[in-house]
Amino acid sequence: MALIQQSSPHAHKARPTSRVMLWVILAALPGLLAQTLFFGWGNLINVIWCVALAMTTEAAILKLRNKPVSFFLRDNTAAVTGLLLGLSLPQFAPWWMSGIAVITAIVVAKQLYGGLGSNPFNPAMVGYALVLVSFPVAMTTNWAEPATLWAGAPGFRDTLSTIFSASQTAIDGWTMATPLDEYKHKIATHTGAEVLQHPTFGDQVARGWEWVNLAFLLGGLVLIGLKIITWHIPVAFLAGIGVMSLAFGSNADQYAPLQLHLLAGGTMLGAFFIATDPVSAATSHQGKLIYGASIGILIYLIRTWGNYPDAVAFSVLLMNFAVPFIDHYTPPRTYGHHKARRGLPSKNGAKS
Amino acid sequence: MSQLWDFSGGIHPPENKIQSTRRPIRTAGIPERLIIPLQQHIGVQAEAIVNVGDRVLKGQKIADVTAGMGVPVHAPTSGTIQAIELQPVPHPSGMSDLCVILQPDGKEEWVDLHPVENYQKHDREEVLQLIRDAGISGMGGAGFPTTIKLRPPRDRKVETLILNGAECEPYITADDMTMREYAAEVVSGMQVMAWILRPSRCVIGIEDNKPEAIAALREAIQGTQIEVTVVPTKYPSGGEKQLVHILTGLEVPSGGIPADIGVMCQNVGTAVAVSRAIHEGKPLISRIVTITGDAVQEAGNFEAMLGTPVSALLSEAGLQPNRLNRMVQGGPMMGYTLSTDAVPIVKTSNCVIAATAQELQTPPPEQPCIRCGQCAEVCPMELLPQQLFWYSKAEEFEKAEHLNLFDCIECGACSYVCPSSIPLVQYYRFAKGEIRTQREEQLKSDRARERFEARQARLEREQQEKEQRRKERAKAAAEAQAKKKAEAEQAAAEGEAVDDRAAKAALVQQALERKKAKTAQTKAEAPAAQEKPDIEALEKQVTQAEAKLNTMQGMLDEAKAQQADNVEKLERAVAKNHDRVKRAKDALAEARKKIPAEPETPSSE
């Protein structure tokens, strides 16, 4: 008899990494749908372009590293990186700019660190931060004006040619400052009510943005429901922003109000899809709470007193730096122990 | 209904228990030969007390442990001892061990049985001895000698006795069927244990997926103080630490045993064995085994004699050899694969799964860990499996140990859910093994170093002592030299011989001095003697001086024989004394001449 010899357990019921990533992609689709409905074709084109480029780049690097290409490409992680960049870059970001972001994410932030599972920083956010600091104007002026697909948004072909054209000329009429940007710059000279008169805000919180954020929230809840992510990071993330906003930003004539912080900008995308990247996030539940809350607090600080209107990328990256430190001090208490073993092992290997 | 506590983590794998609970327990036939391992328990291997060719009766003790921890082994049926030899035994390593091969004669002739009528009237030690003599060790998996477990340290009073009927592993139904069909014996066995331990609470914990067993036990406990507690089905609720927590809310301290917190767990099968040992006097010679898996047609439970080859049970269950892909001893979560079906059923065998390739699939190739944390979510020990994996793989064992690697119970829940198909438990076993090896080596090298250092210290001490002695000798010699020199100088100045090596010469010197003094006195007295000579006194003095001179002469001779350097001086001194004695004699003679005239002369003046 040629019997299989294997170490226990013999039963497995795993949701493979590829399917986990597929679920992340699916859960992001409502957000992408909302973006397309309320801001036109830009994000969809960006997503397709970024995903295609991310997978091509990943394949090329895997080939260079002599790794099995299809084995790794099928884990869908490169696609998720491309997707996240496509969702977070400005709708009319030129192709080369998103291209730089994607290539930086895959080559530098992911593969140079050893590929999947070895990257200390969120690859998509490394790419995003690079283009944000390198092309600040392009990154702030290419946001689409909120105009629904059925009324006012530029057509697919126009959008496509704008993104892939060498010179960006005819798009001024289609773009508009983001609500957070608008509020940040106008509030110094106007009252809150006056600022909110601007068309970017619309009737509710922030035209289009509110739906996009709610759609990402919905997708995020699906991920929590499927146990692909835990609630700790998103809840702490949103709580961090919320507490900061309540503590410092109660005066709408000085600072953006809470609802704007939560439903404008990349808040929900950041909370449920970006900060929850498991590879670069903190490990334990307690660590995740600290990690998520710190990102929320940093986002509020940078949005309110920093130079950038939004701050998901910087905040996530800053906290990625802190993850090893957080991890050392937040292990859970193990069964049968009085308390958790924090810090590093002592030199003499003494048991607590 | 008593309060229940939940343990963190856990999984719900497909139970696959229905296949083997559809039929009642069948009694397995007597195989052609029984392979009875001498070690079926934790502790020292039993020694065979029968010889090849002996005829043994059913229930006869064929091996025992005389020194150390262990339990005896009994013949499961009557027959002839065919051999005592190495045979493959059920072990993860597939190793062979010493076994007694028994050829049954089919007569099933029992030894004389001695049931205990009323065990409460006996001494507890006696009952414990009976349990030991019946060869009972834990039947849940580890095989720890039951008697030793039932004798916890004196400072550890068992308050809660738990009978573990959770049986959380998929596929296994041996305990389930035991509870269904032998509920009365389960209860009476537990009563014996409870009588020994005197706990304040006796509880049988059963997962809620065994309604028949629960019903049977609820009926059997009527009139007793035992409670049957139904716990939610969740793997690994049957893990000792988890069940203790579920039923008591207490946690077994890391590295400790349940008795540390006043709890003891026993397996339901063990309870049945104890009951049979006391009430029927029968030793442990058979057990209930689940034979299941898609490769057998009639899965179910068998009451099999210990030593029955797995192959015999598989064929009784209708094995389809061409479908068999993997054979697992134990459950699919913690069991180990068998490489041959020739291994026997032993006291700890609860299940054999004959699985097809579709049933227990070979997992896909390992992918990188994405730290998704699914493993940490299901870990019942609240560990961080992803970190333990990371450190085990990187061989950073110190960090893995720091994160409580050794609290891992290897339940396999982490591997079960890992999306990257990483054999996590295997990594932990590797790390534990490496750490143990390192510790042993460390211990060895520590001991070697200690020995070496002790030897070095001893050599050094000896060297120092030697050196010290040498120095002392040198110093003494130098002092002696100096003293000798000084004395020689003094002696030279005085013209006398004084030397350390010439103590006798010193005596001579003293004697000479005394002689000198006396001679001087004689001289001084001489004028007086001349005036009024005391002849008698003078005579006496001369005799004494002569005697002393003789003694001195003897000493001088002796000194002469020993050393030559101061003999000259001594000779001179002796010669001088000779003159003095001579002079004294002369003086005496003169005095004698003068005496006749003397009375006139002074009186005439």
Interface residues (C-beta under 8 A of the other chain):
Chain A: M1 L3 I4 Q5 Q6 S7 S8 P9 H10 A11 H12 K13 A14 R15 P16 T17 R19 V20 F71 D75 T77 G115 L116 G117 S118 K227 I228 T230 P278 V279 A281 T283 S284 D327 P331 P332 R333 T334 Y335 G336 H337 R341 L344 P345 G349
Chain B: F7 S8 I11 P13 P14 P170 K241 H245 E251 V252 P253 S254 G255 G256 P321 L324 N325 R326 M327 V328 G330 P332 M333 M334 G335 Y336 T337 L338 S339 T340 D341 I353 A355 L360 Q361 T362 P363 P364 P365 Q367 P368 C369 I370 R371 C372 G373 Q374 A376 E377 P380 M381 E382 L383 L384 Q386 Q387 E398 K399 E401 H402 L403 N404 D407 E410 G412 S415 Y416 V417 C418 P419 S420 S421 P423 V425 Q426 R429
